[in-house]
Amino acid sequence: MDTSLENVCSLSNSLNSTINSFAWEIISQLSSHYLVIGVILVTWVLFELLTRNGKIHYNSANGFSPLFNSFVGSGLYFFYYSFVLILPEYLLGEIVHCVTWPLIHVFVFWAVRKTLISIGFWKY
């Protein structure tokens, strides 16, 4: 089996276009519900802020629920990863997928950790 860069890039591009198509299909299906999703998210954030360090739900060291902490961390990860991968893809094209290294994830995790610690959200 020939594993040249051309074959890897073509496989990567077809896989990424399939994943992108799937993701955009979900986004387009949810597009009519953006207002409802936004109201739910704002309500959840307000609930977490109002019940911080309270007795209504289990609180982590920072006073928020573990699910909310995961939501904030994954949202920040998505935001940073978008700049690391999606912005270069927009500027350079799909060739970016052929040169992506696993260390990008390490860098993004490190940046998320540093950000959450520096703003005082993550207490560990």
Secondary structure, DSSP 8 states (H G I E B T S, - for coil): ----HHHHHHHHHHHHHHHHHHHHHHHHHHGGGHHHHHHHHHHHHHHHHHTTTSSSS---TTSS-HHHHHHHHHHHHHHHHIIIIIHHHHHH-GGGGGS--THHHHHHHHHHHHHHHHTT----
